[in-house]
Amino acid sequence: MIALPKFEIHSPGSLAEATAMSTTKDGLVRILAGGTDLVVNMKHGLEKPARLVWLGKLSELRTISVSPEHALRIGAMCTLNEIAASSTVQQFAPVLAEAACAVASPAIRNSATLGGNLCQDTRCFYFNQSEFWRGALGGCIKARIPSAPNGSVCHATPGLAACTAVFCSDLAPILIALNASVKLINQRRERVVDLIELYREDGANHLTLNTNEIIAELSIPAAASNQFSAFKKIRDRRSIDFALANVGVDLLLDAELLCRRAKIVVGAVQSAPIQCKPAEAMLLNNKLTRELIDRAAVSASSTVSPVPNVEEPVGYRKKMVRVLVQRALLDVWSKASGESYL
């Protein structure tokens, strides 16, 4: 068993207390939700916070409701199993319940939270290793060791002066496709941003959270009767591994299957979820057909740029993006038309 390093832990009884406890100048405090990502990283020496602020006592962050405006609202501390099993989520956003159920294993989903999944760290074959293993490389951009001989190198792409570690959240792509937004709180203010704005293409610093901000709640707009969504994912081992690629799709189709709005979001191939705008434009104001679906899937695959920082080859992951987008759009077509595509 790998031992944890020494640290202080605080358990605030209110959100105001939590934001106060997380406000520090030294940057050595981290927010602890379910711990399925952070605690593992601490054991491997990837994270070394001096203090943790655990949000487990904040019942206000563990609610699921529908607002008067019919927006689905989910507290950041809701576990993935709670989301998957919620009758409210199954009624208003069944594709989210499906995506939550696809994360890791039942044991992990019992602890992992919505906020933790959206804020999980990026991953890289050259970084997510033991300290001894990483030390042999002489550091990297993500390791943030200025004195290391290779501290400014990305080992996955040696000629690129930027970290390309991969963001593997399963919930982020489908939630972005559903136009979700998040409420962010710190001691100074509260703000609401579209979920896609929470991320940037920088593997070493992929979240746009301001200092000491906490995700409090996520909101999803009410779905129209002719709105159809799908989620797809591929990984090496079904109940253990992070995604090699995942896809969230949301389309608004009229009675003739003409596409009036389209969102295609690909995750787990770059440092941030990628919205495939050329593929969306290809679908817009056109009838959803098998031929159009195939062309949009190819376009989506050409939009993403994976690098060799996970076990599977780049070419395979790009191919799987095409396959997953194709299958997600076929699912949407099937739901809208009432016919099977098999």
Summary of the structure (lengths in Angstrom):
residues: 342
radius of gyration: 20.2
end to end distance: 47.3
largest distance: 62.2
contacts: 1147
relative contact order: 0.12
helix: 32%
strand: 21%
